[in-house]
Amino acid sequence: MKTRFDEDGSEVVRGFIEPEIRERFCREAKNRETYTAENEGFTGNTKAQYGTFDELQDIIKPLVEEKTSLELLKTYNFFRIYMHGSYLPRHTDREACEISVTVNLGGDDWNIGVKDYKGNDNEALLKPGDALIYRGHDLQHWRPGTFEGEELVQAFFHFVDKNGCRTHCENDKFQRDADGIIQELDNDF
């Protein structure tokens, strides 16, 4: 039986992570003293940290495998805190993002858009704990307009198909720099 993910390349999952887990990781993101990237040119007024949510990626991996009907390899994860005036233009991700998951960890509302396989633009409002699972390398995705709220903490998890052609992306070691350019990390996450 085909799922929405199979047909559209994306699926919103309400209540994807438990409230206690969501709140813990949201606090961890907001209470950091430093971030690997701030005010990225790609997104504007944001803070981001790459590679700190391995535990949460391990927790969600079986759920993502169930929704996609794929065996997955982890590539990388990060969180971003969007602040008033942030933006996220239409884009597709690099090949390490074959299967992507974005989870709302908390904050003010801001829709996320994704273009499905049929060419339709779709938008969804993810509430805290909700997720969007999507084919990040294949499908354009974005946030409409600029962020009018004060703060939104969003976690991102990326995977590749264990039986596919992108297995070389497992344990990807790249991140965006302050100008939004992809750079290889010179140390472990």
TACORUR-V621356 format. One record per backbone hydrogen bond with DSSP energy under -1.0 kcal/mol. CO is the residue of the C=O (numbers start at 1). NH is the residue of the N-H. E is the energy in kcal/mol with one decimal. If there is no record, write none. Layout:
co	nh	e
CO	NH	E
CO	NH	E
//
This chain:
co	nh	e
3	7	-2.1
4	8	-3.2
5	9	-2.1
8	117	-1.0
9	135	-1.9
11	133	-2.7
13	131	-2.3
18	22	-2.7
19	23	-2.8
20	24	-1.9
21	25	-2.2
22	26	-2.4
23	27	-2.4
24	28	-2.2
25	29	-2.2
26	30	-2.4
27	31	-2.1
37	48	-3.1
40	43	-1.2
40	44	-2.7
43	87	-2.5
44	46	-1.8
45	83	-1.8
46	39	-3.9
47	81	-3.2
48	37	-2.1
49	79	-2.0
53	57	-2.3
54	58	-2.3
55	59	-1.7
56	60	-2.3
57	61	-1.7
60	64	-2.3
61	65	-2.6
62	66	-2.0
63	67	-2.1
64	68	-2.2
65	69	-1.7
71	162	-3.4
73	160	-2.0
74	171	-2.2
76	158	-2.5
77	51	-3.2
78	156	-3.3
79	49	-2.0
80	154	-2.7
81	47	-1.4
82	152	-1.9
83	86	-2.4
86	147	-2.8
88	143	-2.4
91	141	-2.3
94	97	-2.2
97	137	-1.0
99	159	-2.5
100	134	-2.7
101	157	-2.6
102	132	-2.2
103	155	-2.6
104	129	-3.4
106	153	-3.3
112	124	-2.4
113	142	-1.9
114	122	-2.3
116	119	-2.1
120	116	-2.7
122	114	-2.6
124	112	-2.5
127	130	-2.8
129	17	-1.6
130	104	-2.1
131	13	-3.0
132	102	-2.2
133	11	-2.4
134	100	-3.4
134	136	-1.4
135	139	-2.9
136	93	-2.9
140	115	-2.5
141	91	-1.6
142	113	-3.2
147	85	-3.0
151	108	-3.2
152	82	-2.8
153	105	-2.7
153	106	-1.0
154	80	-2.9
155	103	-2.6
156	78	-2.1
157	101	-2.2
158	75	-2.5
159	99	-2.4
160	73	-2.7
161	164	-1.9
166	169	-2.2
167	170	-1.8
169	172	-1.1
173	185	-3.9
175	183	-3.6
177	180	-2.4
178	41	-1.7
181	177	-2.3
183	175	-2.6
//
